[in-house]
């Protein structure tokens, strides 16, 4: 499963947000989107999901223009985890995860045994199956985010797109979500996520897309950012990238000079 963003441009009125953005999300890889507020991270995700129509360019899923696909077909290929989800009704965690099966359930039909199995498998994969009967509004922030990821997994899509998945989470839960993203890559998922933290991008990404304020974007492997120059220019602050050894191997960390 390969996602290709080809020469995407988009603006609100006279303001250009994205200008000729191109990159590829390869199978079983993690690509991150970084940049300052207003650089277009969420806008780019909305274009990929089909929530917005580009002024120029296209999104290809396995070589097929996503605009030529029906909504159901896109939903079977890409699962989306939004930045924040408000829990209006007191659904249980299992009921909420079952909603991810919607592309596979006929209109006016009820979930079948296979749908229940898929939902429970997703919960078990993330280690939160013990929460299945708990009301969603009783979850912590980290538990809620894992539930939303489980809903996406139940969707049976191979591409996962997460918009700032650690926003509003405390540090331990941020680490939990990033570890979960790495786990999903090892399970064969292709993952695109946006983040305000360059360190999160350096931690788990195979490729990092730097969205600049002029609407342009550059694609880099984490090791190409070691000198800190491009990240310093991107954020307008002098940054240093250190390659440190931890008990679990090498890790790149980002610190201000």
Secondary structure, DSSP 8 states (H G I E B T S, - for coil): --EEEEEEEEEETTEEEEEEEEEEE-TT-EEEEE--TTSSHHHHHHHHHTSS--SEEEEEETTEEGGGS-HHHHHHHEEEE-S-----S--BHHHHHHGGGGGGS-TT----HHHHHHHHHHHHHTT-GGGTTSBGGG--HHHHHHHHHHHHHHTT-SEEEEESTTTT--HHHHHHHHHHHHHHHHTT-EEEEE-S-HHHHHHH-SEEEEE-TTS-EEEE-GGGGTTSHHHHHHHTS-EEEEEEEETTEEEEEEEE-
